Amino acid sequence: QVQLVESGGGLVQAGGSLSLSCAASGRTFSTIAMGWFRQAPGKEREFVAGITYTGGSTYYPESVKGRFTISRDNAKNTVYLQMNNLKPEDTAVYYCAADSRSWSFAVPTTTTRYAYWGQGTQVTVSS
């Protein structure tokens, strides 16, 4: 089992920045890939960033590439999402998620691959 708790959401103007954190407990954090997803009202949950268990590889979809940065601190059991140059279309509930597998060298990008989810944190970007 992995328990995940996100923090850091809020309201920001377009062009601004926010930093999200996700604290993990339970199963060995340093062996599993982590991801960030978001879900806007009426839309499906969307992958926005992922990082391998070592932190050596990351992956972003085109919609956020160059604006979002995922990182992790295995000593603190925490994964981060730095979001810059935010746009109104980034408004959503953001979730962190933990891979269902250990020791994966690839970044999972699908919701079905992730077994554990946080409760979500709201990010609202005003125009």
Disulfide bonds with the S-S distance in Angstrom:
Cys22-Cys96 1.92
